[in-house]
Amino acid sequence: MQQSHLLESYILQFILIGTLVGFISRWWLLRGDIRQYPTFPNGYLIHLTTGFIAAAMGSVAYPALLGKNYVAVTFLALAIQQFRDIRKMEKDTLQSLERENYAPRGDSYIDGIAKTFEARNYIVMIVSLTTTLSAFIIRNFTKNNIIIFPLSTLIGFIIVSLLKQYTKGHTLKDIVTVEEAPLEFKDGSNLYVGDIYVMNIGLSATRKRILKNGLGVILRPIKNDDTEKVILNQDGQRKAIVHECSRLLGLERYIATRRNFDTGEVALVIVPIVKDVSRLKEIILNVPILEMNKKSNNDKENNR
């Protein structure tokens, strides 16, 4: 194919349909979850803009190769570098906010968020490339656009569905149950959540406030195996739990976790602004399992 053929209308249409499917896919993947990140609307605008660029780059890759325009393909490498810079930007932004959080997210949580947004741009590129490539392949059998456009679009959305399912992260509800537990002071100043010791509180006024306004829950591993215990033992995972609870319920002042070394259970006590134990349970169950823990578990399985 000659390079001038890139100006043919059907090629431009295939590029446009690939870009459109990729952009819609990015919109679909961009959702506000329990983390409330990205923020609306500025964060959405940033990620939708980069998603559009990723979709455009993916959709022009095959026509550029077909037209022997290899210089255009090298822009893919530049785009990938830009997406890596986006991940760095996300990390820097979230880390700069850590000083203002009473309960920080933690480096492990921030790294997972940044990698997620980088990966979604790659998903968009793959979807756009697949959609455009499908349109060219289908055109070898029929030149009817009424058939080409719906089929290539369907293939693109099937790909994004598969990739979304593949990259879907797990949450704590997959490995733990959360049960409310009474708060009690034993031996005068030792605070217990159920039968798990949490901390020592010296001031009587503080003890009264915790008993009056505080909530206590215990996270129990469902299978009670070593994998779940390792996840709950990881400091970054517990920081993520504390951060989400304090951010979504507010925090008067006190929040702490303590692990039972014998059973692997984790006790959490919080004195929130919004005292709602059912919402507290929901928040904990929807905290994502950090990628660091997934890697550790995979390594453990491979060594068996």
C-alpha positions in Angstrom: 0.0 0.0 0.0 1.3 3.4 -0.9 1.6 6.1 1.8 -0.9 8.3 0.0 -3.5 5.7 0.6 -3.5 6.8 4.2 -5.8 9.6 3.1 -8.4 7.2 1.8 -11.8 7.7 3.6 -12.2 4.2 4.8 -8.8 4.2 6.6 -9.7 7.5 8.3 -13.0 6.0 9.3 -11.3 2.9 10.8 -8.9 5.2 12.8 -11.8 7.2 14.1 -13.8 4.1 15.1 -10.8 2.7 16.9 -10.2 6.0 18.7 -13.8 6.3 19.7 -14.0 2.8 21.1 -10.7 3.3 23.0 -11.9 6.6 24.5 -15.3 5.1 25.5 -13.4 2.2 27.1 -11.3 4.6 29.1 -14.4 6.4 30.3 -15.9 3.1 31.3 -12.7 2.1 33.2 -12.6 5.5 35.0 -14.9 5.2 38.0 -14.9 6.7 41.4 -14.6 4.0 44.0 -14.1 3.9 47.8 -10.8 5.7 47.3 -12.6 8.6 45.6 -9.6 8.9 43.3 -9.3 10.5 40.8 -11.3 13.4 42.0 -14.1 14.9 40.0 -13.9 16.8 37.7 -10.2 17.8 37.4 -8.9 14.3 37.9 -11.4 12.9 35.4 -10.4 15.5 32.8 -6.7 14.6 33.1 -7.3 10.9 32.7 -9.8 11.2 30.0 -7.5 13.4 28.0 -4.6 11.0 28.3 -7.0 8.2 27.5 -8.0 9.9 24.3 -4.3 10.3 23.3 -3.7 6.6 24.1 -6.7 5.6 22.0 -5.5 7.8 19.1 -2.0 6.3 19.2 -3.3 2.8 19.3 -5.7 3.3 16.4 -3.1 4.8 14.0 -0.4 2.1 14.7 -1.6 -0.5 12.2 -2.4 2.0 9.4 1.0 3.6 9.9 2.7 0.1 9.5 0.5 -0.6 6.5 1.6 2.6 4.9 5.3 1.8 5.7 5.4 5.0 7.9 7.7 3.5 10.5 8.5 6.9 11.9 4.9 7.3 13.1 5.1 4.0 14.9 8.0 5.2 17.0 5.6 7.6 18.6 4.2 4.6 20.5 7.5 4.4 22.4 7.2 8.1 23.3 3.6 7.6 24.4 4.6 4.7 26.7 7.3 7.0 28.2 4.6 9.6 28.8 2.4 7.1 30.5 5.2 6.2 32.8 5.6 9.9 33.6 1.9 10.0 34.4 2.4 7.2 37.0 5.3 9.2 38.5 3.0 12.3 38.6 0.3 10.4 40.4 2.7 9.1 43.0 4.2 12.5 43.6 0.7 14.1 43.9 -0.6 11.6 46.4 2.7 11.6 48.4 2.5 15.4 48.6 -0.9 15.0 50.2 0.3 12.5 52.8 1.4 15.3 55.2 -2.2 16.6 55.4 -3.8 13.2 56.2 -4.2 12.2 59.8 -4.0 8.6 58.6 -1.7 8.4 55.5 -2.4 6.0 52.7 1.1 4.6 52.8 3.6 4.0 50.0 2.3 0.6 49.1 -1.3 1.9 48.5 0.0 4.9 46.5 2.1 2.7 44.3 -0.9 0.5 43.5 -3.1 3.5 42.6 -0.4 4.9 40.3 0.2 1.6 38.5 -3.5 1.2 38.0 -3.8 4.4 36.1 -0.8 3.7 34.0 -2.1 0.2 33.1 -5.4 1.5 32.0 -3.8 3.7 29.3 -2.1 0.5 28.0 -5.5 -1.2 28.0 -6.9 1.7 25.9 -4.1 1.4 23.4 -4.6 -2.4 23.0 -8.4 -1.9 22.6 -8.0 0.8 19.9 -5.4 -1.2 18.0 -7.6 -4.3 18.1 -10.6 -2.4 16.9 -8.8 -0.8 14.0 -7.1 -4.1 13.1 -10.4 -5.9 13.2 -11.9 -3.4 10.8 -9.2 -4.0 8.3 -9.5 -7.7 8.6 -13.3 -7.7 8.2 -12.9 -5.5 5.1 -11.1 -8.3 3.4 -14.4 -10.2 3.4 -16.9 -7.4 2.9 -16.7 -3.7 2.2 -20.1 -3.0 3.8 -19.5 -0.5 6.6 -22.8 -1.5 8.1 -21.2 -4.8 8.9 -17.6 -3.6 9.5 -18.3 -0.9 12.1 -20.6 -2.9 14.5 -18.4 -6.0 14.3 -15.1 -4.2 15.0 -16.7 -2.2 17.7 -18.1 -5.4 19.3 -14.6 -7.0 19.2 -13.1 -3.9 20.8 -15.6 -4.0 23.7 -15.1 -7.7 24.2 -11.3 -7.1 24.5 -11.8 -4.3 27.1 -14.2 -6.5 29.1 -11.6 -9.3 29.1 -8.8 -7.0 30.1 -10.9 -5.3 32.8 -11.7 -8.7 34.3 -8.1 -9.8 34.1 -6.7 -6.6 35.8 -9.5 -6.5 38.4 -8.1 -6.3 41.9 -9.3 -8.2 44.9 -10.7 -6.6 48.1 -10.6 -7.6 51.7 -14.1 -9.1 51.5 -12.5 -11.9 49.5 -10.4 -13.0 52.5 -11.9 -11.7 55.7 -15.1 -11.2 57.6 -15.7 -8.1 59.8 -17.6 -8.4 63.1 -18.4 -5.8 65.6 -16.7 -6.2 69.0 -17.3 -4.5 72.3 -14.8 -1.9 73.7 -13.6 -2.6 77.2 -11.0 -1.3 79.5 -9.3 -4.0 81.7 -6.9 -3.5 84.5 -7.9 0.2 84.6 -6.4 1.5 81.4 -5.8 -1.4 78.9 -8.2 -1.1 76.0 -9.5 -4.3 74.5 -11.5 -4.9 71.4 -13.3 -8.1 72.2 -10.5 -10.3 73.6 -7.6 -8.5 71.7 -5.5 -5.9 73.5 -5.1 -2.7 71.5 -3.4 0.0 73.6 -3.0 1.6 76.9 -5.0 4.8 77.6 -3.9 6.8 80.7 -6.4 9.7 80.8 -9.8 8.9 82.2 -11.5 11.6 80.0 -10.0 9.8 77.0 -11.3 6.4 78.1 -14.8 7.9 78.6 -14.7 9.4 75.1 -13.6 6.1 73.5 -16.3 4.1 75.3 -19.0 6.6 74.4 -18.2 7.4 70.8 -15.8 4.6 69.7 -16.4 1.6 67.5 -14.6 -1.7 67.6 -14.4 -4.4 64.9 -12.4 -7.6 64.4 -11.2 -8.8 61.0 -11.2 -12.6 60.9 -9.6 -14.5 58.0 -12.2 -16.6 56.2 -10.0 -19.6 55.5 -7.6 -18.8 58.4 -4.6 -19.9 56.3 -1.1 -18.5 56.1 -1.9 -16.4 53.0 -4.6 -14.4 54.7 -2.6 -14.0 57.8 0.3 -12.6 55.8 -1.9 -10.1 54.1 -3.4 -8.8 57.4 0.1 -8.7 59.0 1.5 -6.4 56.3 1.9 -2.9 57.6 0.9 -1.2 54.3 -2.3 -3.1 54.2 -3.3 -2.0 57.6 -2.4 1.6 56.8 -4.7 1.4 53.8 -7.6 0.2 56.1 -6.9 2.9 58.7 -6.8 5.6 56.0 -10.1 4.6 54.4 -11.9 4.3 57.7 -10.7 7.7 58.9 -11.3 9.5 55.6 -14.8 8.2 55.0 -16.1 8.3 58.5 -14.1 11.2 59.8 -11.9 11.0 62.8 -12.3 12.7 66.2 -8.8 11.6 67.1 -8.2 8.0 67.9 -7.8 5.1 65.5 -5.6 2.0 66.0 -5.2 -1.6 64.9 -3.6 -4.6 66.7 -3.0 -8.1 65.5 -3.6 -11.3 67.5 -0.4 -13.2 66.8 -2.0 -16.6 67.6 -5.1 -16.4 65.4 -4.1 -13.8 62.8 -7.2 -11.7 63.6 -6.9 -7.9 63.5 -8.7 -5.6 65.9 -9.5 -2.0 64.9 -10.8 0.7 67.2 -11.9 4.1 65.9 -13.6 7.2 67.4 -15.2 8.5 64.2 -17.2 11.6 63.5 -19.9 9.5 61.8 -20.7 6.6 64.2 -22.0 4.0 61.9 -20.8 0.4 62.4 -22.5 -1.0 59.3 -20.7 1.6 57.1 -17.5 0.9 58.9 -17.7 -2.8 58.0 -18.5 -1.9 54.4 -15.5 0.4 54.1 -13.1 -2.3 55.4 -14.5 -5.0 53.2 -14.0 -2.8 50.1 -10.4 -1.8 50.9 -8.3 -3.3 48.0 -5.7 -5.9 48.7 -2.4 -4.2 47.9 -0.3 -5.4 45.0 2.7 -6.0 47.3 0.7 -8.7 49.1 -0.3 -10.3 45.8 3.3 -10.6 44.7 4.3 -12.1 48.1 1.5 -14.7 47.8 2.4 -15.6 44.2 6.1 -16.1 45.2 5.0 -18.3 48.1 2.8 -20.5 45.8 5.7 -20.8 43.3 8.1 -22.0 46.0 5.8 -24.9 47.1 
